Amino acid sequence: MSSCFKVSRSAMRFIHFRLVGPAVIALAFLIAGMATIPYYAVARVDATLRERQETLVQRNIALWVNDLEFSLSAWTIWDESIAKIDNSFDFEWTDRNIGASLIGTSRTRFVAIVDQSDKLIYWRTEDSVKSRGFFERGADAIVADASVLVNEVRSKEAGHTPKGIPDPVKISRIEVLGDDAVLMTATLFQPDFGTAKLKVDRAPILITAMPITGSLQDFFGTRFLLDDARVSPLTQVAPERARVEIAVDPAGDIEVLSWRPPTPAADILYQSLPLIITVGIALLAAGFFTLRISRRAARMLVARERQMRHAATHDFLTGLANRSLLQPTFARLAEKGPLVVACLDLDGFKAVNDTHGHAMGDELLKVVASRLQAGTRDADRLFRLGGDEFAILMPGRTVEQADKACRDLSKSLSRTIGLSRCEVAIAASFGVKSVGSAETTCDAAIGAADAALYHAKSFGRGSVVIADGMGNASSAARPRLKPVVAASA
């Protein structure tokens, strides 16, 4: 009887297991499945955020390089450079107007020129960098490093048939040698108004090298708000790190900028993991936390994207809109009615840079931007075009009103400026162009205002010059110019 009882109890346990076991196993799989879903969702959200951040960083680096490349067009798209370098090489003119001018007015520290046969005919290295590893190798080694860029420019030149003022033909790359990181650029010399012609179908090429302040990882990490930024060969980058290709070493191997991507979803999930384990049976709570993760991750993604978008369209130093917003803003304002375009640059800025250093120059640009903002209307739009050059779009103003506004700004900027280590006095020259219809292009209006600015500089510090008329973009004729105020300071 006792044995039968034991057998019966064993049978009951077996039956109970067969009845309850599948439900228990199914529940375990359900809980495991429900626990797995957040991990996949988190990984997907973080992967999307990482891809977007990589794309934005890559675009911002490209915009930064493009701004620097565009600034070289003042030296390379110039009839006189064709006459003095291509037609009949004038070393003294080249050294003064290309080498010394570039090094003195920009962050470029090495300038070289190769002729139509890619033979080195001129070079200049700024004294302060001659002892640095990248530059102490000499001009021949630096130009040899740039041969890949020169070949790409030649390839673009072969199919380049410009009409009117040409677009820049250029190519850049960042090169790393030891602790030195340098932005190298090769740019084709081209005539602008056709007063000088090339001797053959190949033009000289300008090669420049601009050292990047500090280390690459500090430079880009700070600029683009990256966490734990590093520069290393691609093979040394861990899979979980975000990365973009930014440079090459002298051997041609790719160097990548990598950083720890933000993982807001994963961070929140790991913080809530103990609670999920403790109340694992509360599937509704798990769903609530998953929804909360998604929402917070989306908010952080939108906030980070907004920051990166702002960095892509605004000047990092002054906070003003940069060149990328100029054309769409011009088109929008021109459609609404009359518009005045003013271009200005600072008289005496180079002297501040040379005497007190670039840090004081950067501080001065911030003060200038602040005074420009204080002296313009809410409806006006301010842009920093690069270096010490700015542009102002003034909708709804007449030329006379714009003239007065520019003179007021000139007076404001001529007041003594106190910087952290010194006091400086500068001035600003203005070129003004009135736009009467939406048919005028942004490039044409800016070109006319810039030409007026060029003439304003010849009338003395703080001058304002108005462009009375402007030909179409392909015309070689200069606008008619009228000086309206002499030096104010």
WOKAMO-V690722 format. One record per residue. N is the residue number from 0. SS is DSSP state (h for helix, s for strand, l for the rest). OMEGA is omega in whole degrees, 0 to 359 (999 if undefined). Layout:
BEGIN
N,SS,OMEGA
N,SS,OMEGA
END
This chain:
BEGIN
0,l,178
1,h,179
2,h,179
3,h,180
4,h,179
5,h,179
6,h,181
7,h,180
8,h,178
9,h,180
10,h,180
11,h,179
12,h,179
13,h,180
14,h,179
15,h,179
16,h,181
17,h,179
18,h,186
19,h,186
20,h,180
21,h,180
22,h,179
23,h,180
24,h,179
25,h,179
26,h,179
27,h,177
28,h,179
29,h,179
30,h,179
31,h,179
32,h,179
33,h,177
34,h,182
35,h,184
36,h,179
37,h,180
38,h,178
39,h,180
40,h,179
41,h,180
42,h,182
43,h,179
44,h,181
45,h,178
46,h,178
47,h,178
48,h,180
49,h,180
50,h,180
51,h,180
52,h,177
53,h,180
54,h,181
55,h,178
56,h,180
57,h,179
58,h,180
59,h,177
60,h,179
61,h,179
62,h,178
63,h,179
64,h,182
65,h,177
66,h,179
67,h,178
68,h,183
69,h,181
70,h,180
71,l,185
72,h,178
73,h,180
74,h,188
75,h,176
76,s,192
77,l,180
78,h,185
79,h,178
80,h,176
81,h,182
82,h,187
83,h,181
84,h,184
85,h,185
86,h,179
87,l,189
88,l,180
89,l,186
90,h,183
91,h,178
92,h,181
93,h,181
94,h,182
95,h,190
96,h,177
97,h,184
98,h,183
99,h,181
100,h,180
101,h,183
102,h,183
103,h,186
104,h,179
105,l,179
106,l,176
107,l,181
108,l,176
109,s,180
110,s,175
111,s,178
112,s,172
113,s,184
114,l,184
115,l,179
116,l,179
117,l,176
118,l,181
119,s,181
120,s,180
121,s,171
122,s,176
123,s,179
124,s,178
125,l,189
126,h,187
127,h,182
128,h,186
129,l,181
130,l,180
131,l,188
132,l,183
133,l,187
134,l,183
135,l,178
136,l,178
137,l,185
138,h,182
139,h,181
140,h,180
141,h,179
142,h,176
143,h,176
144,h,183
145,l,184
146,h,178
147,h,179
148,h,179
149,h,180
150,h,179
151,h,177
152,h,178
153,h,179
154,h,178
155,h,181
156,h,184
157,h,181
158,l,185
159,l,179
160,l,186
161,l,172
162,l,184
163,l,179
164,l,188
165,l,170
166,l,178
167,l,171
168,l,188
169,s,176
170,s,183
171,s,168
172,s,176
173,s,180
174,s,182
175,s,175
176,s,184
177,l,179
178,l,181
179,s,172
180,s,187
181,s,173
182,s,179
183,s,182
184,s,172
185,s,185
186,s,182
187,s,172
188,l,180
189,s,174
190,l,178
191,l,183
192,l,173
193,l,177
194,l,174
195,l,181
196,l,176
197,l,177
198,l,179
199,l,184
200,l,175
201,l,184
202,l,172
203,l,181
204,s,176
205,s,177
206,s,179
207,s,177
208,s,180
209,s,178
210,s,176
211,l,185
212,l,180
213,l,179
214,l,179
215,h,183
216,h,177
217,h,183
218,h,182
219,h,179
220,h,178
221,h,184
222,h,186
223,l,174
224,l,183
225,l,182
226,s,177
227,s,181
228,s,178
229,s,173
230,s,184
231,s,174
232,s,183
233,h,183
234,h,182
235,h,182
236,l,178
237,l,185
238,l,185
239,l,182
240,l,174
241,s,182
242,s,169
243,s,177
244,s,184
245,s,189
246,s,172
247,s,173
248,s,183
249,l,180
250,l,180
251,l,179
252,l,184
253,s,172
254,s,182
255,s,170
256,s,179
257,s,180
258,s,178
259,s,184
260,l,177
261,l,179
262,l,183
263,h,181
264,h,180
265,h,181
266,h,181
267,h,180
268,h,180
269,h,178
270,h,182
271,h,184
272,h,178
273,h,179
274,h,179
275,h,179
276,h,183
277,h,181
278,l,182
279,l,182
280,l,181
281,l,184
282,h,178
283,h,178
284,h,178
285,h,178
286,h,178
287,h,180
288,h,178
289,h,178
290,h,180
291,h,178
292,h,183
293,h,182
294,h,181
295,h,179
296,h,180
297,h,178
298,h,179
299,h,178
300,h,180
301,h,180
302,h,180
303,h,179
304,h,179
305,h,178
306,h,181
307,h,179
308,h,178
309,h,179
310,h,182
311,h,187
312,h,181
313,s,180
314,l,185
315,l,187
316,l,188
317,l,184
318,l,178
319,l,174
320,s,179
321,l,186
322,h,184
323,h,179
324,h,187
325,h,185
326,h,179
327,h,178
328,h,178
329,h,182
330,h,181
331,h,182
332,h,181
333,h,179
334,h,184
335,h,181
336,l,182
337,l,187
338,s,175
339,s,178
340,s,177
341,s,173
342,s,179
343,s,166
344,s,191
345,s,174
346,s,180
347,l,182
348,h,181
349,h,180
350,h,177
351,h,179
352,h,184
353,h,186
354,h,188
355,h,177
356,l,184
357,h,180
358,h,177
359,h,176
360,h,178
361,h,179
362,h,178
363,h,179
364,h,178
365,h,179
366,h,178
367,h,179
368,h,180
369,h,180
370,h,177
371,h,179
372,h,181
373,h,185
374,l,179
375,l,180
376,l,175
377,l,182
378,l,180
379,l,181
380,s,182
381,s,179
382,s,167
383,s,184
384,s,182
385,s,181
386,l,178
387,l,181
388,s,180
389,s,175
390,s,178
391,s,172
392,s,185
393,s,180
394,s,174
395,l,179
396,l,169
397,l,178
398,h,180
399,h,178
400,h,179
401,h,177
402,h,180
403,h,180
404,h,180
405,h,178
406,h,177
407,h,178
408,h,179
409,h,177
410,h,180
411,h,183
412,h,181
413,h,177
414,l,182
415,l,182
416,s,178
417,s,176
418,l,186
419,l,183
420,l,183
421,l,171
422,s,182
423,s,176
424,l,179
425,l,172
426,s,179
427,s,175
428,s,186
429,s,167
430,s,189
431,s,177
432,s,177
433,s,179
434,s,185
435,l,182
436,l,181
437,l,180
438,l,177
439,l,181
440,l,178
441,h,181
442,h,180
443,h,181
444,h,179
445,h,179
446,h,179
447,h,179
448,h,180
449,h,177
450,h,176
451,h,177
452,h,179
453,h,179
454,h,179
455,h,181
456,h,182
457,h,180
458,l,179
459,l,183
460,l,175
461,l,182
462,l,176
463,s,179
464,s,181
465,s,174
466,s,183
467,s,184
468,s,183
469,l,175
470,l,177
471,l,189
472,l,183
473,l,181
474,l,177
475,l,184
476,l,175
477,l,174
478,l,174
479,s,190
480,s,180
481,s,176
482,s,181
483,s,178
484,s,177
485,l,184
486,l,181
487,l,182
488,l,999
END
